Amino acid sequence: MSLSAGFTANPGGSQRSYSAAGSRCAANSAVAAPRCFLGLLFTLLLVLPQAAASGQPPADTPTAPPADARQPVPADAEPYKELLTGELKQGWKAYPAESLEGAEADWSVLKESADAEPILICRGRMKGFLWTLDTWQDFELTGEWKYPQDNDGNSGILVHTQREDRIWPTAVQIQLHQPKAGSIFPGGDAVTDNMLEAASGLARPINSWNECRVVCLGGRITVEINGKRAGEVTGARPAGGHVALQSEGSEVHFRRLRIRRLSAKEPAAPIPDESLKQNAGTPSQ
């Protein structure tokens, strides 16, 4: 028996097909009922997939978070610690060491008055970096930076930095290069599962302050620039060390540098092992 005997297939007008089939069933005798039933069933098989394809997803369908969603941190995270309090040498060291010495040091803190907030100035005359004396493993770092006059200004934040007097040390770099702020990649002997090339235009115009937020948790490093999620990398090794700021030939200013631990674990600054050296990342620029 042909299934088409009880209805007219019409994919572009399924509702009309359904109505026509129903009318014929009402008019048919009891002998034709099985044919009408099969016709209705076949029509429904055509209508339901089309309705599902054109309708909205069920209310309980999970949706991905917005691209600019902030990275959450544990509720029991420690309070923030200010990184620009007191004398610079009380909390930081530099490579090369002379970049922190003398009346015209490459790294210095400026306070216009006793009540003014401190601004860390890097004059960029010596290629190197300034690193925290403390080490950090799972943490959140926030701060602001700007280039006073260089449209191609270049600097960066180094996380999980190992104590190496070389350019550049084993670390994972968060790029603050004006055209590509927010990119993430390993340097020295550090490794990550992936690298991130951030979208252009996340940084504000020259001589404007930019906000940066970095969350390091369990080998995952997430970066936000000016409130927008730049992206993240995973599988960072080493997964602990010093935090450092780069001097790369441009004058760059920093302020409001704050950091807090996100877990009760002791901070770690592991020395790279042979497996790291065999999978060395691309040196940072």
Secondary structure, DSSP 8 states (H G I E B T S, - for coil): --GGGG----GGGHHHHHHHHHHHHHHS-GGGHHHHHHHHHHHHHHHHHHHHHHS---TT------TT------TT----EESS-S-GGGTEEEESGGGG-STT-SEEEE-SSTTS--EEEE--SS-EEEEESS-BSSEEEEEEEE-SS-TT---EEEEEE----SSS-SEEEEE--GGGTT-EEEETT-B-S--B---TT-S-STTS-EEEEEEEETTEEEEEETTEEEEEE---BS--BEEEEEE-SS-EEEEEEEEEESSSS--------HHHHHT------
